[in-house]
Amino acid sequence: MTEKKALQLEAIATFTDAFGRLRKAGEQWLITLGDTETHIADVNERVIGEVPITTLSSRQYCVLLDPVDAKT
């Protein structure tokens, strides 16, 4: 991971990750340099790939499709 790349992961099964977060099967998330310098995927994680970090200019915007994390 660098300042310009993040690692995209997916949970194969429901588990608690190395950061203490509960991940449900099928959930996807990013790990950035702000989280850790290195990461070795757990047996319950699948590495999807590297994702370039996107920086928006003052004339650009993004739309969040599902901004609420419904914790049940």
mmCIF file as Biopython writes it, N, C-alpha, C and O atoms, coordinates in Angstrom:
data_model
#
loop_
_atom_site.group_PDB
_atom_site.id
_atom_site.type_symbol
_atom_site.label_atom_id
_atom_site.label_alt_id
_atom_site.label_comp_id
_atom_site.label_asym_id
_atom_site.label_entity_id
_atom_site.label_seq_id
_atom_site.pdbx_PDB_ins_code
_atom_site.Cartn_x
_atom_site.Cartn_y
_atom_site.Cartn_z
_atom_site.occupancy
_atom_site.B_iso_or_equiv
_atom_site.auth_seq_id
_atom_site.auth_asym_id
_atom_site.pdbx_PDB_model_num
ATOM 1   N N  . MET A ? 1  ? 0.833   -1.170  0.000   1.0 0.0 1  A 1 
ATOM 2   C CA . MET A ? 1  ? 0.000   0.000   0.000   1.0 0.0 1  A 1 
ATOM 3   C C  . MET A ? 1  ? 0.884   1.242   0.000   1.0 0.0 1  A 1 
ATOM 4   O O  . MET A ? 1  ? 1.952   1.281   0.610   1.0 0.0 1  A 1 
ATOM 5   N N  . THR A ? 2  ? 0.398   2.239   -0.701  1.0 0.0 2  A 1 
ATOM 6   C CA . THR A ? 2  ? 1.085   3.523   -0.753  1.0 0.0 2  A 1 
ATOM 7   C C  . THR A ? 2  ? 0.044   4.616   -0.529  1.0 0.0 2  A 1 
ATOM 8   O O  . THR A ? 2  ? -1.126  4.329   -0.277  1.0 0.0 2  A 1 
ATOM 9   N N  . GLU A ? 3  ? 0.478   5.862   -0.623  1.0 0.0 3  A 1 
ATOM 10  C CA . GLU A ? 3  ? -0.474  6.968   -0.502  1.0 0.0 3  A 1 
ATOM 11  C C  . GLU A ? 3  ? -1.459  6.984   -1.667  1.0 0.0 3  A 1 
ATOM 12  O O  . GLU A ? 3  ? -2.527  7.588   -1.573  1.0 0.0 3  A 1 
ATOM 13  N N  . LYS A ? 4  ? -1.103  6.323   -2.760  1.0 0.0 4  A 1 
ATOM 14  C CA . LYS A ? 4  ? -1.913  6.355   -3.975  1.0 0.0 4  A 1 
ATOM 15  C C  . LYS A ? 4  ? -2.692  5.069   -4.229  1.0 0.0 4  A 1 
ATOM 16  O O  . LYS A ? 4  ? -3.506  5.027   -5.152  1.0 0.0 4  A 1 
ATOM 17  N N  . LYS A ? 5  ? -2.467  4.011   -3.434  1.0 0.0 5  A 1 
ATOM 18  C CA . LYS A ? 5  ? -3.142  2.734   -3.647  1.0 0.0 5  A 1 
ATOM 19  C C  . LYS A ? 5  ? -3.706  2.191   -2.341  1.0 0.0 5  A 1 
ATOM 20  O O  . LYS A ? 5  ? -3.117  2.345   -1.271  1.0 0.0 5  A 1 
ATOM 21  N N  . ALA A ? 6  ? -4.869  1.550   -2.463  1.0 0.0 6  A 1 
ATOM 22  C CA . ALA A ? 6  ? -5.492  0.865   -1.328  1.0 0.0 6  A 1 
ATOM 23  C C  . ALA A ? 6  ? -5.716  -0.589  -1.720  1.0 0.0 6  A 1 
ATOM 24  O O  . ALA A ? 6  ? -5.671  -0.932  -2.902  1.0 0.0 6  A 1 
ATOM 25  N N  . LEU A ? 7  ? -5.953  -1.431  -0.745  1.0 0.0 7  A 1 
ATOM 26  C CA . LEU A ? 7  ? -6.189  -2.853  -0.972  1.0 0.0 7  A 1 
ATOM 27  C C  . LEU A ? 7  ? -7.671  -3.134  -0.737  1.0 0.0 7  A 1 
ATOM 28  O O  . LEU A ? 7  ? -8.201  -2.829  0.332   1.0 0.0 7  A 1 
ATOM 29  N N  . GLN A ? 8  ? -8.345  -3.720  -1.741  1.0 0.0 8  A 1 
ATOM 30  C CA . GLN A ? 8  ? -9.763  -4.050  -1.617  1.0 0.0 8  A 1 
ATOM 31  C C  . GLN A ? 8  ? -9.894  -5.509  -1.217  1.0 0.0 8  A 1 
ATOM 32  O O  . GLN A ? 8  ? -9.331  -6.392  -1.864  1.0 0.0 8  A 1 
ATOM 33  N N  . LEU A ? 9  ? -10.642 -5.761  -0.144  1.0 0.0 9  A 1 
ATOM 34  C CA . LEU A ? 9  ? -10.829 -7.114  0.388   1.0 0.0 9  A 1 
ATOM 35  C C  . LEU A ? 9  ? -12.307 -7.465  0.446   1.0 0.0 9  A 1 
ATOM 36  O O  . LEU A ? 9  ? -13.173 -6.590  0.439   1.0 0.0 9  A 1 
ATOM 37  N N  . GLU A ? 10 ? -12.579 -8.767  0.503   1.0 0.0 10 A 1 
ATOM 38  C CA . GLU A ? 10 ? -13.940 -9.263  0.668   1.0 0.0 10 A 1 
ATOM 39  C C  . GLU A ? 10 ? -13.934 -10.371 1.703   1.0 0.0 10 A 1 
ATOM 40  O O  . GLU A ? 10 ? -13.028 -11.205 1.718   1.0 0.0 10 A 1 
ATOM 41  N N  . ALA A ? 11 ? -14.941 -10.385 2.572   1.0 0.0 11 A 1 
ATOM 42  C CA . ALA A ? 11 ? -15.061 -11.432 3.595   1.0 0.0 11 A 1 
ATOM 43  C C  . ALA A ? 11 ? -15.658 -12.684 2.968   1.0 0.0 11 A 1 
ATOM 44  O O  . ALA A ? 11 ? -16.715 -12.632 2.340   1.0 0.0 11 A 1 
ATOM 45  N N  . ILE A ? 12 ? -14.973 -13.808 3.143   1.0 0.0 12 A 1 
ATOM 46  C CA . ILE A ? 12 ? -15.473 -15.098 2.661   1.0 0.0 12 A 1 
ATOM 47  C C  . ILE A ? 12 ? -16.515 -15.639 3.642   1.0 0.0 12 A 1 
ATOM 48  O O  . ILE A ? 12 ? -17.517 -16.226 3.236   1.0 0.0 12 A 1 
ATOM 49  N N  . ALA A ? 13 ? -16.267 -15.436 4.923   1.0 0.0 13 A 1 
ATOM 50  C CA . ALA A ? 13 ? -17.181 -15.859 5.990   1.0 0.0 13 A 1 
ATOM 51  C C  . ALA A ? 13 ? -17.251 -14.729 7.013   1.0 0.0 13 A 1 
ATOM 52  O O  . ALA A ? 13 ? -16.390 -13.848 7.009   1.0 0.0 13 A 1 
ATOM 53  N N  . THR A ? 14 ? -18.238 -14.732 7.875   1.0 0.0 14 A 1 
ATOM 54  C CA . THR A ? 14 ? -18.348 -13.724 8.917   1.0 0.0 14 A 1 
ATOM 55  C C  . THR A ? 14 ? -17.253 -13.952 9.949   1.0 0.0 14 A 1 
ATOM 56  O O  . THR A ? 14 ? -17.067 -15.069 10.433  1.0 0.0 14 A 1 
ATOM 57  N N  . PHE A ? 15 ? -16.522 -12.878 10.287  1.0 0.0 15 A 1 
ATOM 58  C CA . PHE A ? 15 ? -15.410 -12.972 11.234  1.0 0.0 15 A 1 
ATOM 59  C C  . PHE A ? 15 ? -15.062 -11.584 11.750  1.0 0.0 15 A 1 
ATOM 60  O O  . PHE A ? 15 ? -15.555 -10.581 11.234  1.0 0.0 15 A 1 
ATOM 61  N N  . THR A ? 16 ? -14.208 -11.531 12.773  1.0 0.0 16 A 1 
ATOM 62  C CA . THR A ? 16 ? -13.674 -10.270 13.282  1.0 0.0 16 A 1 
ATOM 63  C C  . THR A ? 16 ? -12.270 -10.112 12.737  1.0 0.0 16 A 1 
ATOM 64  O O  . THR A ? 16 ? -11.423 -10.985 12.931  1.0 0.0 16 A 1 
ATOM 65  N N  . ASP A ? 17 ? -12.014 -8.991  12.048  1.0 0.0 17 A 1 
ATOM 66  C CA . ASP A ? 17 ? -10.720 -8.810  11.387  1.0 0.0 17 A 1 
ATOM 67  C C  . ASP A ? 17 ? -9.632  -8.382  12.363  1.0 0.0 17 A 1 
ATOM 68  O O  . ASP A ? 17 ? -9.881  -8.237  13.560  1.0 0.0 17 A 1 
ATOM 69  N N  . ALA A ? 18 ? -8.434  -8.183  11.845  1.0 0.0 18 A 1 
ATOM 70  C CA . ALA A ? 18 ? -7.270  -7.829  12.663  1.0 0.0 18 A 1 
ATOM 71  C C  . ALA A ? 18 ? -7.417  -6.470  13.336  1.0 0.0 18 A 1 
ATOM 72  O O  . ALA A ? 18 ? -6.697  -6.178  14.291  1.0 0.0 18 A 1 
ATOM 73  N N  . PHE A ? 19 ? -8.336  -5.636  12.859  1.0 0.0 19 A 1 
ATOM 74  C CA . PHE A ? 19 ? -8.566  -4.310  13.435  1.0 0.0 19 A 1 
ATOM 75  C C  . PHE A ? 19 ? -9.712  -4.323  14.436  1.0 0.0 19 A 1 
ATOM 76  O O  . PHE A ? 19 ? -10.085 -3.277  14.966  1.0 0.0 19 A 1 
ATOM 77  N N  . GLY A ? 20 ? -10.280 -5.517  14.701  1.0 0.0 20 A 1 
ATOM 78  C CA . GLY A ? 20 ? -11.359 -5.648  15.678  1.0 0.0 20 A 1 
ATOM 79  C C  . GLY A ? 20 ? -12.737 -5.344  15.122  1.0 0.0 20 A 1 
ATOM 80  O O  . GLY A ? 20 ? -13.687 -5.185  15.889  1.0 0.0 20 A 1 
ATOM 81  N N  . ARG A ? 21 ? -12.868 -5.261  13.811  1.0 0.0 21 A 1 
ATOM 82  C CA . ARG A ? 21 ? -14.156 -4.958  13.184  1.0 0.0 21 A 1 
ATOM 83  C C  . ARG A ? 21 ? -14.836 -6.249  12.732  1.0 0.0 21 A 1 
ATOM 84  O O  . ARG A ? 21 ? -14.195 -7.134  12.165  1.0 0.0 21 A 1 
ATOM 85  N N  . LEU A ? 22 ? -16.136 -6.344  12.989  1.0 0.0 22 A 1 
ATOM 86  C CA . LEU A ? 22 ? -16.906 -7.501  12.544  1.0 0.0 22 A 1 
ATOM 87  C C  . LEU A ? 22 ? -17.161 -7.357  11.051  1.0 0.0 22 A 1 
ATOM 88  O O  . LEU A ? 22 ? -17.716 -6.352  10.608  1.0 0.0 22 A 1 
ATOM 89  N N  . ARG A ? 23 ? -16.759 -8.357  10.277  1.0 0.0 23 A 1 
ATOM 90  C CA . ARG A ? 23 ? -16.971 -8.370  8.828   1.0 0.0 23 A 1 
ATOM 91  C C  . ARG A ? 23 ? -17.928 -9.504  8.509   1.0 0.0 23 A 1 
ATOM 92  O O  . ARG A ? 23 ? -17.709 -10.644 8.916   1.0 0.0 23 A 1 
ATOM 93  N N  . LYS A ? 24 ? -18.990 -9.188  7.780   1.0 0.0 24 A 1 
ATOM 94  C CA . LYS A ? 24 ? -19.973 -10.200 7.413   1.0 0.0 24 A 1 
ATOM 95  C C  . LYS A ? 24 ? -19.634 -10.780 6.049   1.0 0.0 24 A 1 
ATOM 96  O O  . LYS A ? 24 ? -19.043 -10.103 5.208   1.0 0.0 24 A 1 
ATOM 97  N N  . ALA A ? 25 ? -20.006 -12.024 5.837   1.0 0.0 25 A 1 
ATOM 98  C CA . ALA A ? 25 ? -19.723 -12.706 4.577   1.0 0.0 25 A 1 
ATOM 99  C C  . ALA A ? 25 ? -20.230 -11.885 3.401   1.0 0.0 25 A 1 
ATOM 100 O O  . ALA A ? 25 ? -21.379 -11.445 3.393   1.0 0.0 25 A 1 
ATOM 101 N N  . GLY A ? 26 ? -19.370 -11.679 2.406   1.0 0.0 26 A 1 
ATOM 102 C CA . GLY A ? 26 ? -19.731 -10.901 1.229   1.0 0.0 26 A 1 
ATOM 103 C C  . GLY A ? 26 ? -19.421 -9.423  1.334   1.0 0.0 26 A 1 
ATOM 104 O O  . GLY A ? 26 ? -19.435 -8.718  0.324   1.0 0.0 26 A 1 
ATOM 105 N N  . GLU A ? 27 ? -19.140 -8.935  2.538   1.0 0.0 27 A 1 
ATOM 106 C CA . GLU A ? 27 ? -18.830 -7.511  2.733   1.0 0.0 27 A 1 
ATOM 107 C C  . GLU A ? 27 ? -17.479 -7.189  2.093   1.0 0.0 27 A 1 
ATOM 108 O O  . GLU A ? 27 ? -16.540 -7.981  2.164   1.0 0.0 27 A 1 
ATOM 109 N N  . GLN A ? 28 ? -17.399 -6.020  1.470   1.0 0.0 28 A 1 
ATOM 110 C CA . GLN A ? 28 ? -16.149 -5.563  0.876   1.0 0.0 28 A 1 
ATOM 111 C C  . GLN A ? 28 ? -15.722 -4.267  1.545   1.0 0.0 28 A 1 
ATOM 112 O O  . GLN A ? 28 ? -16.565 -3.472  1.961   1.0 0.0 28 A 1 
ATOM 113 N N  . TRP A ? 29 ? -14.402 -4.049  1.650   1.0 0.0 29 A 1 
ATOM 114 C CA . TRP A ? 29 ? -13.869 -2.846  2.255   1.0 0.0 29 A 1 
ATOM 115 C C  . TRP A ? 29 ? -12.473 -2.565  1.726   1.0 0.0 29 A 1 
ATOM 116 O O  . TRP A ? 29 ? -11.860 -3.411  1.074   1.0 0.0 29 A 1 
ATOM 117 N N  . LEU A ? 30 ? -11.979 -1.372  2.012   1.0 0.0 30 A 1 
ATOM 118 C CA . LEU A ? 30 ? -10.644 -0.967  1.607   1.0 0.0 30 A 1 
ATOM 119 C C  . LEU A ? 30 ? -9.736  -0.851  2.822   1.0 0.0 30 A 1 
ATOM 120 O O  . LEU A ? 30 ? -10.170 -0.438  3.897   1.0 0.0 30 A 1 
ATOM 121 N N  . ILE A ? 31 ? -8.485  -1.215  2.644   1.0 0.0 31 A 1 
ATOM 122 C CA . ILE A ? 31 ? -7.456  -0.974  3.653   1.0 0.0 31 A 1 
ATOM 123 C C  . ILE A ? 31 ? -6.469  0.007   3.030   1.0 0.0 31 A 1 
ATOM 124 O O  . ILE A ? 31 ? -5.917  -0.245  1.959   1.0 0.0 31 A 1 
ATOM 125 N N  . THR A ? 32 ? -6.255  1.120   3.711   1.0 0.0 32 A 1 
ATOM 126 C CA . THR A ? 32 ? -5.366  2.159   3.193   1.0 0.0 32 A 1 
ATOM 127 C C  . THR A ? 32 ? -4.107  2.249   4.044   1.0 0.0 32 A 1 
ATOM 128 O O  . THR A ? 32 ? -3.977  1.578   5.068   1.0 0.0 32 A 1 
ATOM 129 N N  . LEU A ? 33 ? -3.199  3.080   3.604   1.0 0.0 33 A 1 
ATOM 130 C CA . LEU A ? 33 ? -1.963  3.310   4.351   1.0 0.0 33 A 1 
ATOM 131 C C  . LEU A ? 33 ? -2.274  3.898   5.732   1.0 0.0 33 A 1 
ATOM 132 O O  . LEU A ? 33 ? -1.501  3.715   6.672   1.0 0.0 33 A 1 
ATOM 133 N N  . GLY A ? 34 ? -3.399  4.602   5.854   1.0 0.0 34 A 1 
ATOM 134 C CA . GLY A ? 34 ? -3.821  5.131   7.144   1.0 0.0 34 A 1 
ATOM 135 C C  . GLY A ? 34 ? -4.201  4.049   8.141   1.0 0.0 34 A 1 
ATOM 136 O O  . GLY A ? 34 ? -4.135  4.264   9.351   1.0 0.0 34 A 1 
ATOM 137 N N  . ASP A ? 35 ? -4.600  2.881   7.636   1.0 0.0 35 A 1 
ATOM 138 C CA . ASP A ? 35 ? -4.944  1.753   8.504   1.0 0.0 35 A 1 
ATOM 139 C C  . ASP A ? 35 ? -3.697  0.996   8.941   1.0 0.0 35 A 1 
ATOM 140 O O  . ASP A ? 35 ? -3.528  0.707   10.126  1.0 0.0 35 A 1 
ATOM 141 N N  . THR A ? 36 ? -2.827  0.676   7.993   1.0 0.0 36 A 1 
ATOM 142 C CA . THR A ? 36 ? -1.624  -0.102  8.273   1.0 0.0 36 A 1 
ATOM 143 C C  . THR A ? 36 ? -0.655  0.020   7.100   1.0 0.0 36 A 1 
ATOM 144 O O  . THR A ? 36 ? -1.063  0.333   5.982   1.0 0.0 36 A 1 
ATOM 145 N N  . GLU A ? 37 ? 0.611   -0.225  7.356   1.0 0.0 37 A 1 
ATOM 146 C CA . GLU A ? 37 ? 1.607   -0.163  6.283   1.0 0.0 37 A 1 
ATOM 147 C C  . GLU A ? 37 ? 1.606   -1.432  5.444   1.0 0.0 37 A 1 
ATOM 148 O O  . GLU A ? 37 ? 1.829   -1.379  4.235   1.0 0.0 37 A 1 
ATOM 149 N N  . THR A ? 38 ? 1.355   -2.581  6.084   1.0 0.0 38 A 1 
ATOM 150 C CA . THR A ? 38 ? 1.304   -3.866  5.382   1.0 0.0 38 A 1 
ATOM 151 C C  . THR A ? 38 ? 0.097   -4.649  5.866   1.0 0.0 38 A 1 
ATOM 152 O O  . THR A ? 38 ? -0.411  -4.422  6.964   1.0 0.0 38 A 1 
ATOM 153 N N  . HIS A ? 39 ? -0.354  -5.571  5.034   1.0 0.0 39 A 1 
ATOM 154 C CA . HIS A ? 39 ? -1.484  -6.407  5.432   1.0 0.0 39 A 1 
ATOM 155 C C  . HIS A ? 39 ? -1.353  -7.772  4.774   1.0 0.0 39 A 1 
ATOM 156 O O  . HIS A ? 39 ? -1.164  -7.864  3.561   1.0 0.0 39 A 1 
ATOM 157 N N  . ILE A ? 40 ? -1.450  -8.815  5.557   1.0 0.0 40 A 1 
ATOM 158 C CA . ILE A ? 40 ? -1.488  -10.182 5.056   1.0 0.0 40 A 1 
ATOM 159 C C  . ILE A ? 40 ? -2.919  -10.667 5.221   1.0 0.0 40 A 1 
ATOM 160 O O  . ILE A ? 40 ? -3.467  -10.661 6.324   1.0 0.0 40 A 1 
ATOM 161 N N  . ALA A ? 41 ? -3.511  -11.083 4.121   1.0 0.0 41 A 1 
ATOM 162 C CA . ALA A ? 41 ? -4.919  -11.483 4.146   1.0 0.0 41 A 1 
ATOM 163 C C  . ALA A ? 41 ? -5.148  -12.663 5.084   1.0 0.0 41 A 1 
ATOM 164 O O  . ALA A ? 41 ? -4.373  -13.619 5.098   1.0 0.0 41 A 1 
ATOM 165 N N  . ASP A ? 42 ? -6.214  -12.583 5.860   1.0 0.0 42 A 1 
ATOM 166 C CA . ASP A ? 42 ? -6.648  -13.646 6.765   1.0 0.0 42 A 1 
ATOM 167 C C  . ASP A ? 42 ? -7.273  -14.769 5.935   1.0 0.0 42 A 1 
ATOM 168 O O  . ASP A ? 42 ? -7.598  -14.561 4.767   1.0 0.0 42 A 1 
ATOM 169 N N  . VAL A ? 43 ? -7.441  -15.941 6.518   1.0 0.0 43 A 1 
ATOM 170 C CA . VAL A ? 43 ? -8.060  -17.057 5.802   1.0 0.0 43 A 1 
ATOM 171 C C  . VAL A ? 43 ? -9.510  -16.758 5.435   1.0 0.0 43 A 1 
ATOM 172 O O  . VAL A ? 43 ? -10.047 -17.365 4.508   1.0 0.0 43 A 1 
ATOM 173 N N  . ASN A ? 44 ? -10.148 -15.838 6.145   1.0 0.0 44 A 1 
ATOM 174 C CA . ASN A ? 44 ? -11.536 -15.469 5.870   1.0 0.0 44 A 1 
ATOM 175 C C  . ASN A ? 44 ? -11.650 -14.266 4.939   1.0 0.0 44 A 1 
ATOM 176 O O  . ASN A ? 44 ? -12.753 -13.771 4.702   1.0 0.0 44 A 1 
ATOM 177 N N  . GLU A ? 45 ? -10.530 -13.792 4.411   1.0 0.0 45 A 1 
ATOM 178 C CA . GLU A ? 45 ? -10.520 -12.642 3.514   1.0 0.0 45 A 1 
ATOM 179 C C  . GLU A ? 45 ? -10.066 -13.064 2.117   1.0 0.0 45 A 1 
ATOM 180 O O  . GLU A ? 45 ? -9.214  -13.938 1.959   1.0 0.0 45 A 1 
ATOM 181 N N  . ARG A ? 46 ? -10.652 -12.428 1.121   1.0 0.0 46 A 1 
ATOM 182 C CA . ARG A ? 46 ? -10.211 -12.633 -0.263  1.0 0.0 46 A 1 
ATOM 183 C C  . ARG A ? 46 ? -9.758  -11.282 -0.798  1.0 0.0 46 A 1 
ATOM 184 O O  . ARG A ? 46 ? -10.485 -10.293 -0.706  1.0 0.0 46 A 1 
ATOM 185 N N  . VAL A ? 47 ? -8.552  -11.246 -1.357  1.0 0.0 47 A 1 
ATOM 186 C CA . VAL A ? 47 ? -8.034  -10.009 -1.930  1.0 0.0 47 A 1 
ATOM 187 C C  . VAL A ? 47 ? -8.646  -9.847  -3.317  1.0 0.0 47 A 1 
ATOM 188 O O  . VAL A ? 47 ? -8.478  -10.702 -4.187  1.0 0.0 47 A 1 
ATOM 189 N N  . ILE A ? 48 ? -9.350  -8.750  -3.509  1.0 0.0 48 A 1 
ATOM 190 C CA . ILE A ? 48 ? -9.952  -8.464  -4.804  1.0 0.0 48 A 1 
ATOM 191 C C  . ILE A ? 48 ? -8.930  -7.770  -5.700  1.0 0.0 48 A 1 
ATOM 192 O O  . ILE A ? 48 ? -8.858  -8.049  -6.897  1.0 0.0 48 A 1 
ATOM 193 N N  . GLY A ? 49 ? -8.142  -6.869  -5.121  1.0 0.0 49 A 1 
ATOM 194 C CA . GLY A ? 49 ? -7.106  -6.200  -5.898  1.0 0.0 49 A 1 
ATOM 195 C C  . GLY A ? 49 ? -6.716  -4.876  -5.298  1.0 0.0 49 A 1 
ATOM 196 O O  . GLY A ? 49 ? -7.186  -4.497  -4.224  1.0 0.0 49 A 1 
ATOM 197 N N  . GLU A ? 50 ? -5.850  -4.173  -6.005  1.0 0.0 50 A 1 
ATOM 198 C CA . GLU A ? 50 ? -5.435  -2.838  -5.595  1.0 0.0 50 A 1 
ATOM 199 C C  . GLU A ? 50 ? -6.342  -1.817  -6.257  1.0 0.0 50 A 1 
ATOM 200 O O  . GLU A ? 50 ? -6.748  -1.987  -7.407  1.0 0.0 50 A 1 
ATOM 201 N N  . VAL A ? 51 ? -6.658  -0.756  -5.527  1.0 0.0 51 A 1 
ATOM 202 C CA . VAL A ? 51 ? -7.535  0.290   -6.020  1.0 0.0 51 A 1 
ATOM 203 C C  . VAL A ? 51 ? -6.784  1.614   -5.941  1.0 0.0 51 A 1 
ATOM 204 O O  . VAL A ? 51 ? -6.280  1.976   -4.877  1.0 0.0 51 A 1 
ATOM 205 N N  . PRO A ? 52 ? -6.703  2.344   -7.060  1.0 0.0 52 A 1 
ATOM 206 C CA . PRO A ? 52 ? -6.069  3.658   -6.983  1.0 0.0 52 A 1 
ATOM 207 C C  . PRO A ? 52 ? -6.959  4.615   -6.193  1.0 0.0 52 A 1 
ATOM 208 O O  . PRO A ? 52 ? -8.175  4.635   -6.382  1.0 0.0 52 A 1 
ATOM 209 N N  . ILE A ? 53 ? -6.360  5.396   -5.322  1.0 0.0 53 A 1 
ATOM 210 C CA . ILE A ? 53 ? -7.116  6.358   -4.519  1.0 0.0 53 A 1 
ATOM 211 C C  . ILE A ? 53 ? -7.488  7.545   -5.399  1.0 0.0 53 A 1 
ATOM 212 O O  . ILE A ? 53 ? -6.640  8.086   -6.108  1.0 0.0 53 A 1 
ATOM 213 N N  . THR A ? 54 ? -8.740  7.946   -5.354  1.0 0.0 54 A 1 
ATOM 214 C CA . THR A ? 54 ? -9.252  9.023   -6.191  1.0 0.0 54 A 1 
ATOM 215 C C  . THR A ? 54 ? -9.350  10.305  -5.382  1.0 0.0 54 A 1 
ATOM 216 O O  . THR A ? 54 ? -9.925  10.325  -4.294  1.0 0.0 54 A 1 
ATOM 217 N N  . THR A ? 55 ? -8.787  11.363  -5.919  1.0 0.0 55 A 1 
ATOM 218 C CA . THR A ? 55 ? -8.875  12.677  -5.303  1.0 0.0 55 A 1 
ATOM 219 C C  . THR A ? 55 ? -9.716  13.565  -6.204  1.0 0.0 55 A 1 
ATOM 220 O O  . THR A ? 55 ? -9.439  13.680  -7.398  1.0 0.0 55 A 1 
ATOM 221 N N  . LEU A ? 56 ? -10.726 14.184  -5.650  1.0 0.0 56 A 1 
ATOM 222 C CA . LEU A ? 56 ? -11.617 15.032  -6.432  1.0 0.0 56 A 1 
ATOM 223 C C  . LEU A ? 56 ? -11.148 16.478  -6.398  1.0 0.0 56 A 1 
ATOM 224 O O  . LEU A ? 56 ? -10.622 16.957  -5.394  1.0 0.0 56 A 1 
ATOM 225 N N  . SER A ? 57 ? -11.348 17.156  -7.510  1.0 0.0 57 A 1 
ATOM 226 C CA . SER A ? 57 ? -11.037 18.595  -7.553  1.0 0.0 57 A 1 
ATOM 227 C C  . SER A ? 57 ? -12.231 19.368  -6.999  1.0 0.0 57 A 1 
ATOM 228 O O  . SER A ? 57 ? -13.254 18.779  -6.650  1.0 0.0 57 A 1 
ATOM 229 N N  . SER A ? 58 ? -12.093 20.670  -6.922  1.0 0.0 58 A 1 
ATOM 230 C CA . SER A ? 58 ? -13.181 21.497  -6.394  1.0 0.0 58 A 1 
ATOM 231 C C  . SER A ? 58 ? -14.373 21.548  -7.354  1.0 0.0 58 A 1 
ATOM 232 O O  . SER A ? 58 ? -15.450 22.002  -6.967  1.0 0.0 58 A 1 
ATOM 233 N N  . ARG A ? 59 ? -14.202 21.095  -8.584  1.0 0.0 59 A 1 
ATOM 234 C CA . ARG A ? 59 ? -15.286 21.103  -9.571  1.0 0.0 59 A 1 
ATOM 235 C C  . ARG A ? 59 ? -15.906 19.719  -9.759  1.0 0.0 59 A 1 
ATOM 236 O O  . ARG A ? 59 ? -16.766 19.548  -10.623 1.0 0.0 59 A 1 
ATOM 237 N N  . GLN A ? 60 ? -15.490 18.742  -8.978  1.0 0.0 60 A 1 
ATOM 238 C CA . GLN A ? 60 ? -16.019 17.392  -9.076  1.0 0.0 60 A 1 
ATOM 239 C C  . GLN A ? 60 ? -16.786 17.044  -7.802  1.0 0.0 60 A 1 
ATOM 240 O O  . GLN A ? 60 ? -16.614 17.678  -6.760  1.0 0.0 60 A 1 
ATOM 241 N N  . TYR A ? 61 ? -17.633 16.023  -7.911  1.0 0.0 61 A 1 
ATOM 242 C CA . TYR A ? 61 ? -18.370 15.538  -6.748  1.0 0.0 61 A 1 
ATOM 243 C C  . TYR A ? 61 ? -18.598 14.044  -6.892  1.0 0.0 61 A 1 
ATOM 244 O O  . TYR A ? 61 ? -18.394 13.474  -7.965  1.0 0.0 61 A 1 
ATOM 245 N N  . CYS A ? 62 ? -19.020 13.417  -5.809  1.0 0.0 62 A 1 
ATOM 246 C CA . CYS A ? 62 ? -19.355 11.999  -5.866  1.0 0.0 62 A 1 
ATOM 247 C C  . CYS A ? 62 ? -20.715 11.792  -5.223  1.0 0.0 62 A 1 
ATOM 248 O O  . CYS A ? 62 ? -21.170 12.611  -4.424  1.0 0.0 62 A 1 
ATOM 249 N N  . VAL A ? 63 ? -21.353 10.693  -5.580  1.0 0.0 63 A 1 
ATOM 250 C CA . VAL A ? 63 ? -22.660 10.346  -5.036  1.0 0.0 63 A 1 
ATOM 251 C C  . VAL A ? 63 ? -22.490 9.074   -4.214  1.0 0.0 63 A 1 
ATOM 252 O O  . VAL A ? 63 ? -21.992 8.067   -4.717  1.0 0.0 63 A 1 
ATOM 253 N N  . LEU A ? 64 ? -22.902 9.121   -2.949  1.0 0.0 64 A 1 
ATOM 254 C CA . LEU A ? 64 ? -22.847 7.943   -2.079  1.0 0.0 64 A 1 
ATOM 255 C C  . LEU A ? 64 ? -24.175 7.209   -2.199  1.0 0.0 64 A 1 
ATOM 256 O O  . LEU A ? 64 ? -25.225 7.745   -1.847  1.0 0.0 64 A 1 
ATOM 257 N N  . LEU A ? 65 ? -24.121 5.985   -2.697  1.0 0.0 65 A 1 
ATOM 258 C CA . LEU A ? 65 ? -25.350 5.234   -2.935  1.0 0.0 65 A 1 
ATOM 259 C C  . LEU A ? 65 ? -25.930 4.611   -1.684  1.0 0.0 65 A 1 
ATOM 260 O O  . LEU A ? 65 ? -27.151 4.535   -1.550  1.0 0.0 65 A 1 
ATOM 261 N N  . ASP A ? 66 ? -25.085 4.158   -0.753  1.0 0.0 66 A 1 
ATOM 262 C CA . ASP A ? 66 ? -25.569 3.521   0.462   1.0 0.0 66 A 1 
ATOM 263 C C  . ASP A ? 66 ? -24.709 3.991   1.633   1.0 0.0 66 A 1 
ATOM 264 O O  . ASP A ? 66 ? -23.863 3.235   2.111   1.0 0.0 66 A 1 
ATOM 265 N N  . PRO A ? 67 ? -24.905 5.221   2.103   1.0 0.0 67 A 1 
ATOM 266 C CA . PRO A ? 67 ? -24.010 5.799   3.099   1.0 0.0 67 A 1 
ATOM 267 C C  . PRO A ? 67 ? -24.216 5.305   4.528   1.0 0.0 67 A 1 
ATOM 268 O O  . PRO A ? 67 ? -23.367 5.560   5.382   1.0 0.0 67 A 1 
ATOM 269 N N  . VAL A ? 68 ? -25.301 4.616   4.810   1.0 0.0 68 A 1 
ATOM 270 C CA . VAL A ? 68 ? -25.595 4.194   6.175   1.0 0.0 68 A 1 
ATOM 271 C C  . VAL A ? 68 ? -25.218 2.728   6.353   1.0 0.0 68 A 1 
ATOM 272 O O  . VAL A ? 68 ? -25.632 1.876   5.566   1.0 0.0 68 A 1 
ATOM 273 N N  . ASP A ? 69 ? -24.444 2.441   7.372   1.0 0.0 69 A 1 
ATOM 274 C CA . ASP A ? 69 ? -24.078 1.078   7.709   1.0 0.0 69 A 1 
ATOM 275 C C  . ASP A ? 69 ? -25.083 0.587   8.742   1.0 0.0 69 A 1 
ATOM 276 O O  . ASP A ? 69 ? -24.973 0.921   9.922   1.0 0.0 69 A 1 
ATOM 277 N N  . ALA A ? 70 ? -26.053 -0.197  8.313   1.0 0.0 70 A 1 
ATOM 278 C CA . ALA A ? 70 ? -27.100 -0.689  9.209   1.0 0.0 70 A 1 
ATOM 279 C C  . ALA A ? 70 ? -26.545 -1.832  10.056  1.0 0.0 70 A 1 
ATOM 280 O O  . ALA A ? 70 ? -26.401 -2.956  9.575   1.0 0.0 70 A 1 
ATOM 281 N N  . LYS A ? 71 ? -26.235 -1.540  11.309  1.0 0.0 71 A 1 
ATOM 282 C CA . LYS A ? 71 ? -25.688 -2.566  12.211  1.0 0.0 71 A 1 
ATOM 283 C C  . LYS A ? 71 ? -26.846 -3.246  12.922  1.0 0.0 71 A 1 
ATOM 284 O O  . LYS A ? 71 ? -27.654 -2.606  13.596  1.0 0.0 71 A 1 
ATOM 285 N N  . THR A ? 72 ? -26.903 -4.555  12.753  1.0 0.0 72 A 1 
ATOM 286 C CA . THR A ? 72 ? -27.986 -5.301  13.390  1.0 0.0 72 A 1 
ATOM 287 C C  . THR A ? 72 ? -27.440 -6.288  14.365  1.0 0.0 72 A 1 
ATOM 288 O O  . THR A ? 72 ? -28.204 -7.013  15.003  1.0 0.0 72 A 1 
#
